[in-house]
Amino acid sequence: MNDDVKSKREFVQHGSTAEWIMICCLAAVFILASCTKDITINLPPAQEKLVVEGHISTGQPPYVLLSKNSDFYSTFYLDSIGNFFVHDAVVIVSDGTITDTLTELFFDTAGVTVSAYIGFGIIGQEEKTYTLTVQAEGKTLTSVTTIPKANPLDSVWWQPASSENPDDTLIRLVCRYSDPTAPGNYVRYFTKVNSEPFYPGYYSTFSDDLVNGTTFNFTLDRGVNRSDSDLFNNYGLFQRGDTIGVGWYGIDRTQYDFWRTLESEINGQGNPFATPVFVQGNINGGLGIWGGYAPTYKSLIVPK
């Protein structure tokens, strides 16, 4: 995988060339601004649909979050988020042999009551296929996912963030990975620092499209808490003294496409020049994702 399994992103400035590009960009902005006028667009109300976020991982039972979509310009308040969850649904997961009807449970998270459907009769296994059926509010939703075979990282280590200042407290995480010879391997990654939970990367998915069957080293950015107002301060870096955990989750192509397109859409918000992205879910009759995870983990204690 490159740094899309992470290919290195380098930006080289060439003195006056970089300045000239900046001047042209600023000029283009002023030209566009002078040639436009305010336009008011009245968007029709969104068609109400059910939204699924469900997963089953190796060694774990299935869980499903079921909610409704909202209008594009809806205003959200923390104490109203619970109103979007759908209750009393019939949620069924089957592996072809066992059929499990999930139980709705309630959790209090930051003062918000979250509804989740949890299974107790099925435990995820590698290379098994799982069918999801949801019946709620007169609608039936279906989806299918497969937990792939896990392909763990070979090793992880750290290096100073700056070669010019090796005594700096900031460090980078470096990984080695051997991609299987068979093509079509996909990963979603998460990192954990000290007592924090696992957070996904800003772009959290990797594909082996360009590196199939090879062994390579790459830097892995620290996962992000999107509610953090200081998100891009020392982006991607860790600190000396950190205890770092890496979750390396094998996924199938459908789930790769979902998270890749969803993160592209989220990361492009606020950019007036961003191209709209169609989020590629796999829920028949609704929106969202039903995905299988094959997780493996590495940990690293960085000395102070």
C-alpha positions in Angstrom: 0.0 0.0 0.0 1.3 3.5 -0.8 0.6 6.4 1.4 -2.8 6.2 -0.4 -0.9 3.5 0.9 0.9 6.3 1.9 2.8 7.9 -0.9 4.9 10.7 0.3 3.4 14.1 -0.3 6.1 16.6 -1.0 5.7 20.2 -2.0 8.7 21.8 -3.5 8.8 25.6 -3.9 11.1 27.2 -6.4 11.5 30.8 -5.2 9.9 33.2 -7.7 7.9 30.4 -9.4 6.0 29.7 -6.2 5.4 33.4 -5.7 4.1 33.8 -9.3 1.7 30.9 -8.8 0.4 32.5 -5.6 -0.1 35.8 -7.4 -2.0 34.1 -10.2 -4.2 32.3 -7.8 -5.1 35.5 -5.9 -5.8 37.2 -9.2 -8.1 34.4 -10.2 -10.0 34.7 -6.9 -10.5 38.5 -7.4 -11.6 38.0 -11.0 -14.2 35.3 -10.0 -15.4 37.5 -7.2 -15.9 40.5 -9.5 -17.9 38.4 -12.0 -20.3 36.8 -9.7 -23.4 37.9 -7.8 -25.2 36.4 -4.8 -27.5 33.5 -5.7 -30.1 32.1 -3.4 -30.8 28.4 -4.0 -33.9 26.9 -2.4 -33.2 23.2 -2.0 -36.2 21.0 -1.7 -36.5 18.9 1.5 -34.4 15.7 1.4 -36.3 12.5 0.9 -36.3 10.7 4.2 -34.1 7.6 4.2 -32.8 5.2 6.8 -29.1 5.3 7.4 -27.1 2.3 8.5 -23.6 2.1 10.1 -23.0 -1.5 10.9 -19.9 -3.7 11.3 -18.9 -7.1 12.3 -15.3 -7.8 13.2 -13.2 -11.0 13.7 -13.9 -12.3 17.2 -16.7 -9.8 17.8 -20.5 -9.7 17.5 -22.3 -7.5 15.0 -23.5 -4.0 15.8 -25.7 -1.6 13.9 -26.5 2.0 14.3 -29.8 3.0 12.7 -30.8 6.5 12.1 -32.5 8.9 9.6 -31.0 11.4 7.2 -31.7 15.1 7.5 -32.1 18.1 5.2 -28.9 19.7 3.8 -29.1 22.9 5.9 -30.5 21.4 9.1 -29.2 22.8 12.3 -27.9 20.2 14.8 -27.7 20.6 18.6 -26.0 18.0 20.8 -29.2 17.4 22.8 -31.2 16.7 19.7 -28.9 14.1 18.0 -30.7 11.3 19.8 -33.9 12.2 17.9 -32.4 10.8 14.7 -32.0 7.3 15.9 -34.6 4.7 14.8 -36.0 2.5 17.6 -37.8 -0.8 17.7 -36.4 -2.0 14.4 -36.0 -5.7 13.5 -32.3 -6.1 12.7 -31.1 -9.6 11.6 -27.6 -10.9 10.7 -27.0 -14.3 9.1 -23.9 -16.2 8.1 -25.8 -18.8 6.2 -26.0 -21.1 9.1 -26.8 -19.0 12.1 -29.4 -16.3 12.1 -29.2 -13.7 14.9 -31.8 -11.1 15.7 -30.0 -8.1 17.3 -31.0 -6.5 20.5 -31.5 -2.7 20.8 -29.4 -1.3 23.7 -28.9 2.3 24.9 -25.7 4.0 25.8 -25.1 7.5 27.3 -22.3 9.2 25.4 -21.4 12.8 26.3 -25.0 13.4 27.5 -26.5 11.9 24.3 -28.5 8.7 24.4 -27.2 6.5 21.6 -29.2 3.5 20.3 -27.3 0.5 19.0 -28.4 -2.9 17.9 -26.0 -5.6 19.2 -25.9 -9.3 18.3 -25.2 -12.1 20.8 -25.6 -15.2 18.6 -22.9 -14.6 15.9 -19.2 -13.9 16.3 -17.3 -12.7 13.3 -14.8 -15.0 11.5 -12.3 -14.3 8.7 -13.4 -15.1 5.1 -17.1 -15.5 6.1 -20.0 -13.7 4.5 -22.7 -12.0 6.5 -26.1 -10.8 5.4 -27.9 -7.9 7.1 -31.6 -7.3 7.0 -33.3 -4.3 8.6 -37.0 -3.8 8.9 -38.1 -0.4 10.3 -40.9 2.1 9.6 -42.4 0.0 6.9 -39.1 -0.3 5.0 -36.8 -3.3 4.4 -33.0 -2.7 3.9 -30.5 -5.4 3.0 -26.7 -5.7 2.6 -23.9 -8.2 2.4 -20.3 -8.1 3.5 -17.4 -10.4 3.9 -14.6 -10.3 6.5 -11.4 -10.7 4.6 -8.3 -12.5 5.7 -6.2 -10.3 8.0 -2.8 -9.0 6.8 -1.0 -7.4 9.7 1.8 -4.9 9.6 5.3 -6.4 9.8 6.6 -3.8 12.3 6.3 -0.3 13.5 9.0 2.2 14.8 9.5 5.9 15.2 11.8 8.5 13.9 12.3 12.3 14.6 9.8 14.5 12.8 12.7 16.7 11.7 16.0 15.4 10.5 17.4 18.9 11.1 16.4 18.9 14.7 16.5 15.2 15.9 16.1 16.3 19.6 12.7 17.7 18.9 9.8 16.2 20.9 7.7 15.5 17.8 8.1 12.2 16.1 6.7 10.3 13.1 5.4 6.7 13.1 7.0 4.4 10.5 5.6 1.1 9.4 6.7 -1.9 7.3 4.1 -3.8 5.4 4.3 -6.9 3.1 1.3 -6.9 0.8 0.0 -10.4 -0.3 0.7 -11.5 -3.8 -3.0 -11.8 -4.7 -4.3 -8.4 -5.7 -7.3 -6.6 -4.2 -6.3 -5.9 -0.6 -7.7 -3.0 1.3 -7.1 -1.5 4.8 -8.6 1.1 7.1 -6.3 2.2 9.9 -6.8 3.8 13.3 -4.3 5.1 15.9 -4.5 5.4 19.7 -2.3 7.5 21.9 -2.0 6.9 25.6 -5.5 6.8 27.1 -7.3 8.2 24.0 -9.7 6.0 22.0 -8.7 4.8 18.6 -9.2 7.5 15.9 -9.2 6.9 12.1 -6.8 8.7 9.9 -7.8 11.9 8.1 -7.7 9.7 5.0 -8.0 6.3 6.7 -8.1 3.8 3.8 -5.3 2.2 1.8 -5.4 0.1 -1.4 -2.7 -2.1 -2.9 -3.5 -1.0 -6.5 0.0 0.3 -7.0 2.0 -1.8 -4.7 0.6 -5.3 -5.0 2.8 -8.0 -3.7 5.6 -5.7 -2.5 7.2 -5.0 0.9 7.8 -1.4 1.8 8.2 1.2 4.5 5.9 4.2 5.0 5.0 6.9 7.5 1.5 6.7 9.1 -0.2 9.8 10.2 -1.8 10.0 13.6 -5.6 9.4 13.6 -7.7 12.5 14.0 -10.5 13.5 16.4 -12.7 15.6 14.0 -14.3 17.5 16.9 -10.8 18.8 17.9 -10.6 22.5 17.1 -6.8 22.2 17.0 -7.0 19.4 14.4 -4.1 20.6 12.1 -1.7 21.6 14.8 1.3 19.3 14.4 -0.9 17.2 12.1 0.0 13.5 11.8 2.7 13.7 14.4 3.2 12.0 17.8 5.2 13.0 20.9 8.2 11.5 22.7 6.9 9.6 25.7 3.7 8.5 23.8 2.4 5.0 24.0 1.0 4.4 20.5 -1.4 1.8 19.3 -2.1 1.0 15.6 -5.3 -0.7 14.4 -4.8 -2.2 10.9 -8.2 -3.4 9.7 -8.6 -5.5 6.6 -11.7 -4.5 4.7 -13.3 -5.4 1.3 -13.5 -3.2 -1.8 -17.0 -2.1 -1.0 -16.1 -0.8 2.4 -12.9 0.8 1.0 -15.0 2.7 -1.5 -17.4 3.9 1.2 -14.9 5.3 3.6 -12.7 6.7 0.8 -15.6 8.7 -0.8 -17.1 9.7 2.6 -13.8 11.1 3.9 -13.3 12.9 0.6 -16.7 14.5 1.0 -16.2 15.4 4.6 -12.6 16.8 4.1 -13.8 18.9 1.1 -16.5 20.7 3.1 -16.0 24.4 3.4 -14.0 24.4 0.1 -16.0 26.3 -2.6 -13.9 24.7 -5.3 -14.2 21.1 -4.1 -15.9 18.7 -6.5 -19.0 17.1 -4.9 -18.4 13.5 -4.1 -21.0 10.7 -4.4 -20.7 8.6 -1.2 -20.7 4.9 -2.3 -22.6 2.9 0.3 -23.8 -0.7 0.1 -27.3 -0.5 1.7 -30.1 -1.6 -0.6 -33.1 0.6 0.2 -31.2 3.1 2.3 -27.9 4.8 3.0 -24.7 3.9 4.7 -22.4 0.8 5.2 -22.5 -2.7 6.4 -18.9 -3.8 6.6 -16.6 -6.6 7.8 -13.4 -5.9 9.6 -10.3 -8.1 10.1 -8.4 -6.1 12.7 -4.8 -6.6 13.8 -2.8 -4.4 16.2 0.7 -3.1 16.9 1.9 -1.1 19.8 4.9 1.1 20.4 6.3 2.9 23.5 8.3 5.9 22.5 11.0 6.9 25.0 11.1 10.5 26.3 
